[in-house]
Amino acid sequence: HTLARFKAIRDYFSKASNAALCRVRPALAPRVGWRCFPYIADVTPDILGNAYEYLIAKFADDAGKKGGEFYTPKEVVRLIVECIGPEEGMSIYDPACGSGGMLLEAVHYLEKKGKNTKALKLYGQERNLNTWAICQMNLFLHDIDDSFVEKGDTLRDPKHLSGTKQLQTFDRVLANPPFSLDSWGHDEWKGGDKFGRDKYGCPPKSYGDLAFVQHMVASLSSYGKMGVVLPHGILFRGGAEAKIREGLIREDLIDAVIGIAPNLFYGTGIPACVLIVDRHKPKAHKGQILVINGAKEFIEGKNQNRLSDEHVKRLAGAYHEYKDEDKFARVVPLKEIGENEFNLNISRYVHIGEEQEAIDVKAEFAKLQQLIKERDETERKMIGYLKELGYGS
C-alpha cells in the first residue's frame, strides 16, 4: 500500500506545474526514499513531516493570494480542532482538504493527549490536482498510510459515498472551503441535489459558502460535530441564504459562531468566522447559540495578522465554557435570534466598542448658550478696543 501510494504521488508530482512544487521536489526527492527503503536515511517521520509542513507554510506565504487555495494558518486550524474535539477511533473528514493541514491537526491533537492516532480514520477530497498531490505527500511524510483523500469536485461529484446516491457520514467534519465561490455547481443543485444536500434550500449562484455547509451537515453522523471557516456574509445575507440559515437555526444545529480577526488568511483581508455545528448538542446548549466576538484577538503583522497560542486558548476556552462574558461572548436564545429575522451578525449580539456616556441634552444646551454669550462679550470688547485705536467709526 505504501509503495503504491508513493508511485501515485510521484506520478502526480510529475504533472504539477506549480512553481512552489517545482522548487520543493528536488529538495525532497533524496529524503522520500526512507518510507520505501528505510536503510537509505535515518530521518524520522516527525522531522520530515514537520519540515514539509514548514515548507508548505513558506510557499503559501510566498504565493500570496494563491496560498489561500491550499493552506490555512495552523492557529485557525487548531482553534477548530480544539472546539470539535476528535477522539480515538473517530472518522475525520475534510471536504476541501487543501494540503491536508486540518486532517493532520486532528492527529496532532490526539498525539498531545497521548492517544492512539492510528485509530483515527482520515478522509478528504480536493479538486485541484496539484494541491491533492501536496496533501498526499504531506500525509505520506507524516507516516499516515491509510487515509482516503480523493480527487474531485466535492459539490458536483462527492467521492465518499455509502451506496450510489447516499453520502458517507463521519464523526467529525472540518474545512476551510473557498470563500464565496461563484462557480460552485449551482446548475447541478438548482433542480434538486441528487444527494439531498439542499435540504434547507439551494444557495445563490454567486455564493457557494452555504453549499459547502450543507454538504458538511449532510456528511455528519447522528452524533457528529463540525467546524467550518466562513466569511461573515453568511451570517446576515438575505434571499436564499437567509432561508438556509433559518433552517439550520430552527433545527437547533448551530452550537456556536466564533468571530475571528480580519486579515488572517492568504488572499483575503475580510474578517471570517468559525461556525460550530453539533447534531447532538449537550442539553445545556439546546435552544441557544453561543456568539463569540474575537475581532480583537490577534497579533498585527506587516502583511498578515495572526493568532497567538493565547488567542487560540481564549477562543476555544470560551466555547467550552459556553457562558456570557462582557464584550466577548454571549449565549443567545434562539427566540431572540428569530425575532431578529435569523440574523447572526456577531456585533448585533456582542458589541465590543466603548460604551458612550449618556448625553444630558439640557445641560449641554445650557453650556452652548453660555459659550455664545461669552463669545458675544469678547467680540464687543474687541470692537471697543479697535475704536480707541482709531479703527472703525
C-alpha positions as CSV (number, residue, x, y, z in Angstrom):
1,H,0.0,0.0,0.0
2,T,2.8,2.4,0.9
3,L,4.8,1.7,-2.3
4,A,1.6,2.1,-4.4
5,R,0.9,5.5,-2.7
6,F,4.5,6.6,-3.3
7,K,4.2,5.8,-7.0
8,A,0.9,7.6,-7.3
9,I,2.3,10.7,-5.6
10,R,5.3,10.6,-7.9
11,D,3.1,10.4,-11.0
12,Y,1.1,13.4,-9.9
13,F,4.0,15.4,-8.9
14,S,5.5,14.9,-12.3
15,K,2.4,16.6,-13.7
16,A,2.4,19.5,-11.3
17,S,3.0,23.0,-12.7
18,N,3.0,25.0,-9.5
19,A,6.3,26.8,-9.1
20,A,6.4,26.0,-5.4
21,L,6.2,22.3,-6.2
22,C,8.9,22.6,-8.7
23,R,11.2,24.1,-6.1
24,V,10.4,21.7,-3.3
25,R,10.5,18.5,-5.4
26,P,14.3,18.4,-5.8
27,A,14.9,19.1,-2.1
28,L,12.6,16.3,-1.0
29,A,13.5,13.6,-3.5
30,P,16.6,12.3,-1.7
31,R,14.6,12.0,1.5
32,V,11.4,10.4,0.3
33,G,13.1,7.0,0.0
34,W,13.1,6.5,3.7
35,R,9.5,5.3,3.6
36,C,10.1,2.7,1.0
37,F,13.8,1.9,1.7
38,P,14.4,2.5,5.5
39,Y,18.1,1.9,5.2
40,I,18.7,4.9,2.9
41,A,18.1,7.5,5.6
42,D,17.5,7.7,9.3
43,V,15.1,10.7,9.2
44,T,12.1,10.1,11.3
45,P,8.5,10.8,10.1
46,D,8.1,13.6,12.7
47,I,11.2,15.5,11.5
48,L,10.5,15.1,7.8
49,G,6.7,15.7,8.1
50,N,7.2,18.9,10.2
51,A,9.8,20.1,7.7
52,Y,7.4,19.6,4.9
53,E,4.6,21.4,6.7
54,Y,7.0,24.3,7.3
55,L,7.8,24.4,3.6
56,I,4.1,24.4,2.7
57,A,3.6,27.4,5.0
58,K,6.5,29.3,3.5
59,F,5.3,28.6,0.0
60,A,1.8,29.8,0.9
61,D,3.4,33.0,2.3
62,D,5.4,33.5,-1.0
63,A,2.3,32.7,-3.1
64,G,0.2,35.4,-1.5
65,K,-3.4,35.2,-2.7
66,K,-2.9,31.8,-4.2
67,G,-1.6,30.5,-0.9
68,G,-5.1,30.5,0.5
69,E,-6.1,27.9,-2.1
70,F,-4.1,25.2,-0.3
71,Y,-3.2,26.4,3.2
72,T,-5.0,27.5,6.3
73,P,-3.0,29.2,9.1
74,K,-2.2,26.5,11.7
75,E,-3.6,28.6,14.6
76,V,-7.0,28.8,12.9
77,V,-6.9,25.0,12.3
78,R,-6.0,24.4,15.9
79,L,-8.9,26.5,17.1
80,I,-11.4,24.4,15.1
81,V,-9.9,21.1,16.2
82,E,-9.9,22.3,19.9
83,C,-13.6,23.1,19.5
84,I,-14.8,19.9,17.9
85,G,-12.5,17.6,19.9
86,P,-11.8,14.5,17.8
87,E,-11.4,11.2,19.8
88,E,-9.8,7.8,19.3
89,G,-11.5,5.7,16.7
90,M,-13.4,8.5,15.1
91,S,-13.7,9.2,11.4
92,I,-12.5,12.7,10.4
93,Y,-13.5,14.3,7.0
94,D,-12.4,17.4,5.2
95,P,-14.3,18.1,2.0
96,A,-11.9,20.9,0.9
97,C,-8.7,19.5,2.3
98,G,-6.1,21.6,0.5
99,S,-2.7,20.4,1.7
100,G,-4.2,18.3,4.5
101,G,-3.4,20.6,7.4
102,M,-6.8,20.0,9.1
103,L,-6.6,16.3,9.0
104,L,-3.0,16.4,10.4
105,E,-4.1,18.7,13.2
106,A,-6.6,16.2,14.3
107,V,-3.8,13.7,14.5
108,H,-1.6,16.1,16.4
109,Y,-4.5,16.8,18.8
110,L,-4.6,13.2,19.8
111,E,-0.8,12.9,20.0
112,K,-0.7,15.7,22.6
113,K,-3.3,13.8,24.7
114,G,-1.3,10.6,24.5
115,K,-4.0,8.9,22.5
116,N,-3.7,6.3,19.7
117,T,-3.6,8.3,16.5
118,K,-3.6,5.2,14.4
119,A,-7.2,4.6,15.4
120,L,-8.3,7.7,13.6
121,K,-9.8,7.2,10.1
122,L,-9.0,10.2,7.8
123,Y,-11.0,11.2,4.8
124,G,-10.8,14.1,2.4
125,Q,-11.5,15.4,-1.0
126,E,-9.6,18.1,-3.1
127,R,-10.5,19.2,-6.6
128,N,-7.1,20.8,-7.5
129,L,-4.7,18.2,-8.8
130,N,-1.5,19.9,-7.6
131,T,-3.0,20.6,-4.2
132,W,-4.1,17.0,-3.9
133,A,-0.6,15.9,-4.6
134,I,0.8,18.2,-1.9
135,C,-1.8,16.7,0.5
136,Q,-0.8,13.2,-0.3
137,M,2.8,13.9,0.2
138,N,2.1,15.7,3.4
139,L,0.2,12.7,4.9
140,F,2.8,10.3,3.4
141,L,5.7,12.1,5.2
142,H,3.8,12.0,8.5
143,D,3.7,8.2,8.3
144,I,0.0,8.2,7.5
145,D,-0.6,5.4,5.0
146,D,-4.3,4.6,5.5
147,S,-6.0,7.9,4.8
148,F,-8.6,8.2,2.0
149,V,-8.2,11.5,0.2
150,E,-9.9,11.6,-3.2
151,K,-9.5,13.9,-6.2
152,G,-12.6,15.7,-7.4
153,D,-15.2,18.5,-7.0
154,T,-16.9,17.9,-3.7
155,L,-20.1,19.9,-4.5
156,R,-20.5,18.4,-8.0
157,D,-19.1,14.9,-7.6
158,P,-18.6,13.8,-3.9
159,K,-16.4,10.8,-3.8
160,H,-17.1,9.4,-0.3
161,L,-20.4,7.6,-0.7
162,S,-22.4,4.9,1.0
163,G,-24.1,3.3,-1.9
164,T,-24.6,5.3,-5.1
165,K,-26.7,8.3,-4.0
166,Q,-26.1,8.5,-0.3
167,L,-23.2,10.4,1.3
168,Q,-20.9,8.6,3.7
169,T,-21.2,10.1,7.2
170,F,-18.4,10.9,9.7
171,D,-17.9,11.7,13.4
172,R,-16.1,14.9,12.8
173,V,-16.1,17.2,9.7
174,L,-13.9,20.3,9.4
175,A,-13.0,22.6,6.5
176,N,-11.9,25.9,5.2
177,P,-13.7,26.0,1.8
178,P,-13.1,28.7,-0.8
179,F,-14.8,32.0,0.3
180,S,-17.9,33.0,-1.8
181,L,-17.1,30.6,-4.7
182,D,-19.1,31.8,-7.8
183,S,-18.8,28.6,-9.9
184,W,-19.6,26.0,-7.3
185,G,-22.2,23.9,-9.1
186,H,-25.5,25.9,-8.9
187,D,-26.8,24.4,-12.2
188,E,-26.4,20.9,-10.7
189,W,-28.2,21.9,-7.5
190,K,-31.0,24.2,-8.6
191,G,-33.2,21.4,-9.8
192,G,-32.6,19.4,-6.6
193,D,-29.3,17.9,-5.4
194,K,-29.3,14.2,-6.1
195,F,-27.6,13.6,-2.7
196,G,-30.2,15.6,-0.8
197,R,-27.7,18.2,0.4
198,D,-30.1,21.1,-0.4
199,K,-32.5,20.3,2.5
200,Y,-32.6,23.9,3.5
201,G,-32.5,25.4,0.0
202,C,-30.3,26.0,-3.0
203,P,-27.6,28.7,-2.3
204,P,-27.3,31.6,-4.8
205,K,-25.3,31.2,-7.9
206,S,-22.6,33.7,-6.8
207,Y,-22.0,32.4,-3.3
208,G,-21.1,28.7,-2.7
209,D,-20.4,29.1,1.1
210,L,-23.7,27.5,2.3
211,A,-23.4,24.7,-0.3
212,F,-20.3,23.6,1.5
213,V,-22.0,24.0,4.9
214,Q,-25.0,21.9,3.7
215,H,-22.7,19.2,2.3
216,M,-20.8,19.1,5.6
217,V,-24.1,18.9,7.6
218,A,-25.3,16.0,5.4
219,S,-21.9,14.3,5.9
220,L,-22.3,14.3,9.7
221,S,-23.2,11.1,11.7
222,S,-26.1,11.3,14.1
223,Y,-23.6,12.2,16.9
224,G,-21.4,14.2,14.6
225,K,-19.8,17.6,15.1
226,M,-18.3,20.0,12.6
227,G,-16.3,23.3,12.4
228,V,-16.0,25.4,9.2
229,V,-14.4,28.7,8.4
230,L,-16.7,31.1,6.6
231,P,-16.9,34.8,5.6
232,H,-19.1,36.9,7.8
233,G,-21.6,37.4,4.9
234,I,-23.2,34.1,5.5
235,L,-24.4,35.3,8.9
236,F,-26.6,38.1,7.6
237,R,-27.1,38.0,3.8
238,G,-30.7,37.7,2.7
239,G,-32.5,35.7,0.0
240,A,-31.8,32.0,-0.4
241,E,-29.0,32.2,2.2
242,A,-31.4,33.6,4.8
243,K,-33.7,30.7,4.2
244,I,-30.9,28.2,4.6
245,R,-29.7,29.9,7.8
246,E,-33.2,29.9,9.2
247,G,-33.5,26.2,8.6
248,L,-30.2,25.4,10.4
249,I,-31.2,27.6,13.3
250,R,-34.7,26.2,13.6
251,E,-33.4,22.7,13.8
252,D,-31.0,23.8,16.6
253,L,-27.9,22.6,14.7
254,I,-25.7,25.6,15.2
255,D,-23.8,25.4,18.5
256,A,-21.6,28.5,18.2
257,V,-20.5,31.3,16.0
258,I,-16.9,32.4,16.6
259,G,-15.8,35.7,15.0
260,I,-12.1,35.8,14.3
261,A,-9.9,38.7,13.4
262,P,-9.5,40.2,9.8
263,N,-6.6,39.6,7.6
264,L,-5.7,36.2,9.0
265,F,-5.9,34.3,5.6
266,Y,-3.8,34.5,2.5
267,G,-5.6,36.2,-0.4
268,T,-8.3,38.0,1.6
269,G,-8.4,40.6,4.3
270,I,-12.1,40.2,5.1
271,P,-13.0,39.0,8.6
272,A,-14.1,35.4,8.9
273,C,-15.9,33.3,11.5
274,V,-15.9,29.7,12.6
275,L,-19.3,28.0,12.6
276,I,-19.6,25.1,15.0
277,V,-22.5,22.7,14.2
278,D,-23.4,19.8,16.5
279,R,-26.0,17.1,15.7
280,H,-26.1,16.1,19.3
281,K,-25.9,19.3,21.3
282,P,-25.5,19.0,25.1
283,K,-28.7,19.6,26.9
284,A,-27.3,22.8,28.4
285,H,-26.7,24.2,24.9
286,K,-30.1,23.4,23.4
287,G,-32.3,26.2,22.3
288,Q,-29.4,28.7,22.1
289,I,-26.3,29.7,20.2
290,L,-23.0,30.9,21.7
291,V,-21.7,34.0,19.9
292,I,-18.1,35.0,20.4
293,N,-16.6,38.2,19.2
294,G,-12.9,37.6,18.7
295,A,-12.2,40.5,16.4
296,K,-9.6,42.0,18.7
297,E,-7.8,38.7,19.3
298,F,-4.8,38.9,17.1
299,I,-1.2,40.0,16.7
300,E,-0.8,42.6,13.9
301,G,1.7,41.7,11.2
302,K,3.2,43.7,8.4
303,N,1.3,41.8,5.7
304,Q,-0.9,39.5,7.6
305,N,-2.3,39.2,11.1
306,R,-2.0,36.0,13.2
307,L,-3.4,34.3,16.3
308,S,-1.1,33.5,19.2
309,D,-1.4,30.4,21.3
310,E,-3.1,32.5,23.9
311,H,-5.7,33.8,21.5
312,V,-6.5,30.2,20.4
313,K,-6.7,29.2,24.1
314,R,-9.0,32.0,25.0
315,L,-11.4,31.5,22.0
316,A,-11.5,27.7,22.4
317,G,-11.9,28.1,26.2
318,A,-14.8,30.5,25.8
319,Y,-16.5,28.0,23.5
320,H,-16.1,25.1,26.1
321,E,-17.2,27.3,29.0
322,Y,-20.3,28.3,27.0
323,K,-21.3,31.4,29.1
324,D,-21.6,35.1,28.8
325,E,-18.5,37.3,29.0
326,D,-18.8,41.1,28.8
327,K,-17.9,42.4,25.3
328,F,-16.6,39.0,24.3
329,A,-19.2,36.2,24.4
330,R,-22.9,35.8,24.8
331,V,-25.3,32.8,24.9
332,V,-28.2,33.9,22.7
333,P,-31.6,32.2,22.9
334,L,-33.0,31.1,19.5
335,K,-36.2,33.0,20.3
336,E,-34.2,36.3,20.2
337,I,-32.4,35.3,17.0
338,G,-35.8,34.5,15.4
339,E,-37.0,38.0,16.5
340,N,-34.0,39.4,14.6
341,E,-35.1,37.5,11.4
342,F,-32.4,34.8,12.0
343,N,-29.7,37.3,11.5
344,L,-26.5,36.1,13.2
345,N,-24.3,39.2,12.7
346,I,-21.9,39.0,15.6
347,S,-21.9,42.7,16.5
348,R,-25.7,42.5,16.9
349,Y,-25.2,40.3,19.9
350,V,-21.7,41.1,21.2
351,H,-20.7,44.7,20.8
352,I,-17.0,45.4,21.7
353,G,-17.0,49.2,21.2
354,E,-16.6,51.5,24.1
355,E,-19.8,52.4,25.8
356,Q,-20.8,56.0,25.1
357,E,-21.6,58.2,28.0
358,A,-25.2,59.3,28.1
359,I,-25.7,62.9,27.0
360,D,-27.7,65.4,29.1
361,V,-29.1,67.5,26.2
362,K,-30.5,70.2,28.6
363,A,-27.1,70.7,30.3
364,E,-25.2,70.7,27.0
365,F,-27.6,73.3,25.5
366,A,-27.0,75.5,28.6
367,K,-23.3,75.2,28.1
368,L,-23.7,76.2,24.4
369,Q,-25.7,79.3,25.4
370,Q,-23.1,80.3,27.9
371,L,-20.3,80.0,25.2
372,I,-22.3,82.1,22.8
373,K,-22.8,84.8,25.5
374,E,-19.0,84.8,26.2
375,R,-18.2,85.0,22.5
376,D,-20.5,88.0,22.1
377,E,-19.0,89.8,25.1
378,T,-15.5,89.2,23.8
379,E,-16.5,90.5,20.4
380,R,-18.0,93.6,21.9
381,K,-14.8,94.3,23.8
382,M,-12.6,93.8,20.7
383,I,-14.7,96.3,18.7
384,G,-14.3,98.8,21.5
385,Y,-10.5,98.5,21.6
386,L,-10.4,98.9,17.8
387,K,-12.4,102.2,18.0
388,E,-10.0,103.5,20.7
389,L,-7.1,102.9,18.2
390,G,-8.9,104.9,15.5
391,Y,-10.3,102.0,13.5
392,G,-13.9,101.9,12.6
393,S,-16.5,104.7,13.1
